[in-house]
């Protein structure tokens, strides 16, 4: 009868009728049986049904994943393959992916990476699981990463499979996974292959590894020269982007950035790439991040300031003022530079950077406001004139907020009073005569502390 239903389901109208009769629920119950030939038929039927959203949602409401988990692995090759393909269809749903991890499929799927017949399907399911940040760290508790690294090693002269490099890129975004990837000669093997083959995806994986603080970053010191050379070489922009992004992640105190900038003549390159439209926005953004990284070094910051990079950054800030990521990273460069005496004087006395920072003090983006405030606090500490301007702007902003609040209250209180004639009795109201000076120098905040009509006046 199941064979008959499977054949009838070739007609989508008939399949819809079956769904209305709860065919999914009936098939999932049959998954409890032990007859392998019957299970092959049932899983085939469910796999066919799973390509439609409504059927997939029906499978999510019953214990489909739990029942399928017991079939992985199994001795029946066809049944195992069909089960994996059904799980692959279901793994596009984030809730069902979570269920797969919950029922313990992660180590089972990892074990199938050594099975030539089922490796590709298993890897695709693992890729879908690795997309979710919640589950990246759980790969540490399996032998998945050593197996993946071994596969990469075996592809030393061949193009890497899309599924393999994709899952590696995702997993490298987790700190503990990145540490496992660097163990032994892991990073050396990755760098050697990436530089030899100019493999952008492999370099993207390396770039993800380089972003983590801790024990992995010092491993990159040996490859700073290689990465800097790739930036100066006339290579594809996508390749340069990944190399530059990797370098920009290397916030290592012991790294002599001044030597790197001089030896590979990077300052002219960085300055040229800051021009709006000189390259794709992604590459220009990485250049800004790179400048922020090297500006932590006193000598580098001075070198960059003398080269005229600060006006170039301001020009870029004007061009990209609607892009919060650009604005935040440029302001961060200014923040790094005001730490050093030489560049602090350049920024304060020779550029309009402080004026731009004042304009950004009240940006809608919280991160931009935070970096701006920290930078302006340092400027105010070292320059009295700018300190007064910054204080005045902060007061003006808070004063405007206070006035807006008062105007809003007045609008709310514009309804007629209970006793109209009291409005004309000005002697009933407290006067401010003798309280405030004639020049109005007292902050409006002063009034918020004064008792009015015997009650404490609360601000909004």
C-alpha positions as CSV (number, residue, x, y, z in Angstrom):
1,X,0.0,0.0,0.0
2,X,2.9,2.4,0.7
3,X,4.3,1.7,-2.8
4,X,0.9,2.6,-4.2
5,X,0.7,5.8,-2.2
6,X,4.3,6.7,-3.2
7,X,3.4,6.4,-6.8
8,X,0.1,8.2,-6.5
9,X,2.0,11.1,-4.8
10,X,3.7,11.9,-8.1
11,X,0.6,13.9,-8.7
12,X,0.9,17.0,-6.5
13,X,-2.8,17.3,-6.2
14,X,-3.0,13.8,-4.8
15,X,-0.1,14.5,-2.6
16,X,-2.0,17.5,-1.1
17,X,-4.9,15.3,-0.4
18,X,-2.6,12.9,1.4
19,X,-1.2,15.7,3.5
20,X,-4.7,16.7,4.5
21,X,-5.1,13.1,5.8
22,X,-1.9,13.4,7.9
23,X,0.3,11.2,5.8
24,X,3.4,12.7,7.4
25,X,2.3,11.7,10.9
26,X,1.4,8.1,9.8
27,X,4.8,7.7,8.0
28,X,6.8,8.9,11.0
29,X,5.1,6.4,13.2
30,X,6.2,3.6,10.8
31,X,9.9,4.7,11.4
32,X,9.7,2.8,14.7
33,X,9.6,-0.5,12.8
34,X,12.7,-2.6,12.3
35,X,12.1,-4.0,8.8
36,X,14.8,-2.4,6.7
37,X,13.0,-2.7,3.3
38,X,9.9,-1.1,4.8
39,X,12.1,1.7,6.3
40,X,13.7,2.3,2.9
41,X,10.3,2.9,1.4
42,X,9.1,5.1,4.3
43,X,12.2,7.3,4.3
44,X,12.0,7.6,0.5
45,X,8.4,8.8,0.8
46,X,9.3,11.3,3.6
47,X,12.3,12.5,1.5
48,X,10.0,13.2,-1.4
49,X,7.5,15.0,0.8
50,X,10.1,17.1,2.6
51,X,10.8,19.3,-0.4
52,X,7.5,21.1,0.3
53,X,7.5,23.6,3.1
54,X,4.1,22.5,4.5
55,X,5.3,18.9,4.7
56,X,8.6,19.9,6.3
57,X,6.6,21.9,8.9
58,X,4.5,18.8,9.6
59,X,7.7,16.8,10.2
60,X,9.0,19.4,12.6
61,X,5.8,19.0,14.7
62,X,6.4,15.3,15.2
63,X,9.4,13.4,16.4
64,X,10.9,12.9,12.9
65,X,14.5,13.8,13.7
66,X,14.5,11.7,16.8
67,X,13.2,8.6,14.9
68,X,15.7,9.2,12.1
69,X,18.7,9.5,14.5
70,X,18.5,5.8,15.4
71,X,19.1,5.0,11.7
72,X,22.5,6.8,11.6
73,X,24.6,4.8,11.2
74,X,23.1,1.5,10.0
75,X,24.4,-1.5,8.0
76,X,21.9,-1.1,5.2
77,X,23.7,1.2,2.7
78,X,20.6,2.4,0.8
79,X,18.7,3.1,4.0
80,X,21.6,5.1,5.5
81,X,22.0,7.2,2.3
82,X,18.3,8.0,2.1
83,X,18.2,8.9,5.8
84,X,21.1,11.3,5.3
85,X,19.5,12.9,2.3
86,X,16.2,13.4,4.2
87,X,18.2,14.9,7.1
88,X,19.9,17.2,4.6
89,X,16.5,18.5,3.4
90,X,15.4,19.0,6.9
91,X,18.6,20.8,7.9
92,X,17.7,23.9,6.0
93,X,15.3,24.6,9.0
94,X,17.2,26.2,12.0
95,X,14.8,24.5,14.5
96,X,15.4,21.1,13.0
97,X,19.2,21.7,13.0
98,X,19.0,22.4,16.7
99,X,17.0,19.2,17.1
100,X,19.7,17.2,15.3
101,X,22.4,18.5,17.6
102,X,20.1,17.8,20.6
103,X,19.6,14.2,19.7
104,X,23.3,13.6,19.3
105,X,23.7,13.5,15.5
106,X,26.8,15.7,15.4
107,X,29.3,13.0,16.4
108,X,27.5,10.4,14.3
109,X,27.7,12.6,11.2
110,X,31.4,13.4,12.0
111,X,32.1,9.6,12.0
112,X,30.7,9.4,8.5
113,X,33.3,11.8,7.1
114,X,35.5,8.7,6.7
115,X,32.8,6.9,4.6
116,X,33.5,7.6,0.9
117,X,29.9,6.8,-0.1
118,X,28.3,9.2,2.4
119,X,30.9,11.8,3.1
120,X,29.5,14.5,0.8
121,X,26.0,14.4,2.2
122,X,27.3,14.2,5.8
123,X,29.5,17.2,5.2
124,X,26.6,19.2,3.8
125,X,24.6,18.6,6.9
126,X,27.5,19.5,9.1
127,X,28.0,22.7,7.0
128,X,24.4,23.7,7.7
129,X,24.9,23.0,11.4
130,X,28.1,25.1,11.4
131,X,26.3,28.1,10.1
132,X,24.7,28.6,13.6
133,X,27.0,30.3,16.1
134,X,25.3,28.3,18.9
135,X,26.7,25.0,17.6
136,X,30.2,26.0,16.3
137,X,31.8,25.4,19.7
138,X,30.2,21.9,19.9
139,X,32.5,20.6,17.1
140,X,35.4,20.8,19.6
141,X,34.0,17.8,21.3
142,X,34.1,15.6,18.2
143,X,37.0,14.6,16.0
144,X,35.6,16.7,13.1
145,X,38.3,19.3,12.9
146,X,41.3,16.9,12.8
147,X,39.5,15.0,10.0
148,X,38.8,18.3,8.1
149,X,42.4,19.4,8.4
150,X,43.6,16.0,7.1
151,X,41.3,16.4,4.1
152,X,42.8,19.8,3.4
153,X,46.2,18.3,3.6
154,X,45.3,15.6,1.2
155,X,44.1,18.3,-1.3
156,X,47.5,20.0,-1.4
157,X,47.7,20.1,-5.2
158,X,44.0,19.9,-6.0
159,X,41.1,22.3,-5.8
160,X,39.4,22.0,-2.5
161,X,35.7,20.9,-2.5
162,X,33.3,23.7,-1.9
163,X,31.6,21.9,1.1
164,X,35.0,21.2,2.8
165,X,36.4,24.7,2.6
166,X,32.9,26.2,3.5
167,X,32.6,24.3,6.7
168,X,36.2,25.1,7.6
169,X,35.6,28.9,7.1
170,X,32.5,28.7,9.4
171,X,34.3,26.7,12.1
172,X,37.4,28.9,12.1
173,X,35.1,31.8,13.4
174,X,35.1,30.0,16.8
175,X,38.1,30.6,19.0
176,X,38.6,27.0,20.3
177,X,38.1,25.6,16.8
178,X,40.8,28.0,15.5
179,X,43.2,26.8,18.2
180,X,42.7,23.2,17.2
181,X,43.3,24.1,13.6
182,X,46.6,25.7,14.5
183,X,47.9,22.7,16.5
184,X,51.0,21.0,15.2
185,X,51.9,22.4,11.8
186,X,48.2,23.2,11.0
187,X,48.7,27.0,10.3
188,X,51.9,26.4,8.4
189,X,50.2,23.9,6.1
190,X,47.3,26.3,5.5
191,X,49.5,29.3,4.8
192,X,51.8,27.4,2.5
193,X,49.0,26.1,0.4
194,X,47.1,29.4,0.4
195,X,50.1,31.4,-0.7
196,X,51.1,28.9,-3.4
197,X,47.7,28.5,-4.9
198,X,46.4,32.1,-4.3
199,X,43.3,30.4,-2.8
200,X,41.0,33.2,-1.6
201,X,38.6,30.8,0.3
202,X,41.5,29.2,2.1
203,X,42.9,32.7,3.0
204,X,39.4,33.6,4.2
205,X,39.6,30.7,6.6
206,X,43.0,31.9,7.8
207,X,41.6,35.4,8.2
208,X,38.9,34.0,10.5
209,X,41.6,32.2,12.5
210,X,43.6,35.4,12.9
211,X,40.7,37.4,14.5
212,X,40.9,35.5,17.8
213,X,42.9,36.9,20.7
214,X,45.0,34.5,22.7
215,X,47.4,31.7,21.7
216,X,46.8,31.7,18.0
217,X,47.9,35.3,17.0
218,X,51.6,34.8,17.8
219,X,51.7,32.0,15.2
220,X,51.1,34.6,12.5
221,X,54.3,36.6,13.2
222,X,56.3,34.3,10.8
223,X,53.9,35.1,7.9
224,X,53.6,38.9,8.3
225,X,56.2,39.5,5.6
226,X,54.5,37.1,3.2
227,X,51.1,38.7,3.7
228,X,52.6,42.3,3.3
229,X,54.3,41.2,0.0
230,X,51.0,39.9,-1.4
231,X,49.3,43.3,-0.7
232,X,51.9,45.2,-2.7
233,X,51.9,42.7,-5.5
234,X,49.4,43.3,-8.3
235,X,47.1,40.5,-7.4
236,X,43.3,40.1,-7.7
237,X,41.4,42.5,-5.4
238,X,39.6,39.6,-3.6
239,X,42.9,38.0,-2.8
240,X,44.4,41.2,-1.5
241,X,41.3,41.8,0.6
242,X,41.8,38.5,2.5
243,X,45.5,39.1,3.0
244,X,45.0,42.7,4.2
245,X,42.1,41.6,6.5
246,X,44.4,38.9,8.0
247,X,47.2,41.5,8.6
248,X,44.7,44.0,10.1
249,X,43.7,41.4,12.7
250,X,47.2,41.0,14.0
251,X,47.1,43.3,17.1
252,X,50.3,41.8,18.5
253,X,52.3,44.1,20.9
254,X,55.7,42.6,20.0
255,X,55.2,43.1,16.2
256,X,57.4,45.8,14.7
257,X,54.9,47.5,12.4
258,X,57.2,50.3,11.6
259,X,59.7,47.9,10.0
260,X,56.9,46.2,8.1
261,X,55.6,49.5,6.7
262,X,59.0,50.6,5.6
263,X,60.3,47.3,4.2
264,X,57.2,46.8,2.0
265,X,56.5,50.5,1.4
266,X,52.9,50.1,2.5
267,X,52.2,53.7,3.5
268,X,51.7,55.0,-0.1
269,X,49.5,52.0,-0.9
270,X,47.4,52.6,2.2
271,X,47.0,56.3,1.5
272,X,46.1,55.7,-2.2
273,X,43.5,53.2,-1.3
274,X,41.8,55.7,1.1
275,X,40.5,57.7,-1.9
276,X,36.8,57.2,-2.4
277,X,36.2,55.0,-5.4
278,X,39.8,53.8,-5.6
279,X,38.6,50.2,-4.9
280,X,35.6,48.3,-3.7
281,X,34.3,49.5,-0.3
282,X,35.2,46.2,1.4
283,X,38.9,46.7,0.5
284,X,38.9,50.4,1.5
285,X,37.3,49.4,4.9
286,X,40.1,46.9,5.5
287,X,42.6,49.6,4.7
288,X,41.1,51.8,7.4
289,X,41.1,48.9,9.9
290,X,44.8,48.2,9.0
291,X,45.7,51.8,9.7
292,X,43.9,51.5,13.1
293,X,45.9,48.4,13.9
294,X,49.4,49.8,13.0
295,X,48.5,53.2,14.7
296,X,48.8,51.5,18.1
297,X,52.6,51.7,17.5
298,X,53.9,55.2,18.3
299,X,56.4,55.4,15.4
300,X,53.9,54.1,12.9
301,X,51.3,56.6,13.9
302,X,53.8,59.4,13.5
303,X,54.8,58.1,10.0
304,X,51.2,57.9,8.9
305,X,50.4,61.4,10.2
306,X,53.4,62.9,8.3
307,X,52.3,61.2,5.1
308,X,49.0,63.1,5.1
309,X,46.7,60.2,5.9
310,X,44.6,62.1,8.4
311,X,43.2,64.5,5.8
312,X,42.6,61.5,3.5
313,X,40.6,59.8,6.3
314,X,38.5,63.0,6.8
315,X,37.8,63.1,3.1
316,X,36.7,59.4,3.3
317,X,34.6,60.2,6.4
318,X,32.7,62.8,4.4
319,X,32.2,60.4,1.5
320,X,31.0,57.5,3.7
321,X,29.2,59.4,6.4
322,X,26.1,57.2,6.0
323,X,28.0,54.0,6.5
324,X,28.3,53.3,10.3
325,X,31.0,50.7,9.9
326,X,33.3,53.2,8.0
327,X,32.6,56.0,10.4
328,X,33.3,53.8,13.5
329,X,36.6,52.5,12.1
330,X,37.8,56.0,11.0
331,X,36.9,57.4,14.4
332,X,38.8,54.5,16.0
333,X,41.9,55.5,14.0
334,X,41.7,59.0,15.5
335,X,41.3,57.4,18.9
336,X,44.5,55.4,18.5
337,X,46.4,58.4,17.2
338,X,45.5,60.8,20.0
339,X,47.3,58.5,22.4
340,X,50.6,59.5,20.9
341,X,52.1,62.9,21.5
342,X,53.3,63.4,17.9
343,X,50.1,62.5,16.2
344,X,47.9,64.1,18.9
345,X,49.4,67.5,18.1
346,X,48.9,66.9,14.4
347,X,45.2,65.9,14.9
348,X,44.5,68.8,17.2
349,X,46.4,71.7,15.6
350,X,46.7,70.8,11.9
351,X,43.4,69.1,11.0
352,X,39.7,69.5,11.5
353,X,39.3,66.0,13.0
354,X,38.2,67.3,16.4
355,X,35.4,69.3,14.8
356,X,34.2,66.2,12.9
357,X,34.3,64.2,16.2
358,X,32.2,66.9,17.9
359,X,29.6,66.5,15.1
360,X,29.5,62.8,15.7
361,X,29.2,63.0,19.5
362,X,25.5,62.5,19.3
363,X,25.3,60.0,16.4
364,X,22.5,57.5,16.6
365,X,24.9,54.6,16.6
366,X,26.0,53.8,20.2
367,X,29.4,52.4,19.2
368,X,30.3,55.6,17.3
369,X,29.2,57.8,20.2
370,X,31.3,55.7,22.6
371,X,34.5,55.9,20.5
372,X,33.9,59.6,19.9
373,X,33.4,60.4,23.6
374,X,36.6,58.6,24.5
375,X,38.6,60.3,21.8
376,X,37.2,63.8,22.7
377,X,37.9,63.2,26.4
378,X,41.6,62.7,25.6
379,X,41.7,65.8,23.3
380,X,40.0,67.9,26.0
381,X,42.6,66.8,28.5
382,X,45.5,68.0,26.4
383,X,44.1,71.1,24.7
384,X,42.2,73.8,26.7
385,X,40.7,75.5,23.7
386,X,39.2,72.3,22.3
387,X,38.3,71.3,25.8
388,X,36.1,74.4,26.1
389,X,34.5,73.8,22.7
390,X,33.7,70.2,23.6
391,X,32.3,71.2,27.0
392,X,30.2,73.9,25.4
393,X,28.8,71.5,22.8
394,X,27.9,68.9,25.5
395,X,26.2,71.6,27.5
396,X,24.3,72.9,24.4
397,X,23.1,69.4,23.6
398,X,21.9,68.7,27.1
399,X,20.3,72.2,27.2
400,X,18.4,71.5,24.0
401,X,17.2,68.3,25.4
402,X,16.0,70.2,28.5
403,X,14.2,72.8,26.4
404,X,12.5,70.2,24.3
405,X,11.3,68.5,27.5
406,X,9.9,71.8,28.8
407,X,8.2,72.6,25.5
408,X,6.7,69.1,25.4
409,X,5.4,69.6,29.0
410,X,3.9,72.9,28.1
411,X,2.1,71.4,25.2
412,X,0.8,68.6,27.5
413,X,-0.4,71.1,30.1
414,X,-2.1,73.5,27.7
415,X,-5.6,72.2,28.8
416,X,-7.7,74.7,30.7
417,X,-7.0,75.0,34.5
418,X,-9.7,74.0,37.0
419,X,-9.9,77.6,38.2
420,X,-9.4,80.0,35.3
421,X,-9.2,83.1,37.3
422,X,-6.1,81.8,39.1
423,X,-4.1,82.1,35.9
424,X,-4.3,85.9,36.2
425,X,-3.0,85.9,39.8
426,X,0.7,86.3,39.2
427,X,1.3,86.9,42.9
428,X,0.5,83.2,43.5
429,X,3.6,82.1,41.6
430,X,7.1,82.1,42.9
431,X,9.3,84.7,41.3
432,X,12.9,84.0,40.2
433,X,13.9,87.6,41.1
434,X,17.1,87.5,43.0
435,X,17.7,83.8,42.3
436,X,19.1,83.9,38.8
437,X,21.8,86.4,37.6
438,X,20.8,88.8,34.8
439,X,23.1,87.2,32.3
440,X,21.3,83.9,32.5
441,X,24.5,81.9,33.1
442,X,22.8,79.4,35.4
443,X,22.0,76.0,33.8
444,X,18.4,75.1,33.3
445,X,19.2,72.1,35.4
446,X,19.3,74.5,38.4
447,X,15.5,74.9,38.3
448,X,15.0,71.1,38.4
449,X,16.3,71.2,42.0
450,X,14.1,74.1,43.2
451,X,10.9,73.4,45.1
452,X,7.9,74.9,43.3
453,X,4.5,75.6,45.0
454,X,5.6,73.5,47.9
455,X,6.3,70.3,45.9
456,X,9.5,68.9,44.5
457,X,9.6,69.4,40.7
458,X,10.6,66.2,39.0
459,X,12.2,66.2,35.5
460,X,11.1,63.8,33.0
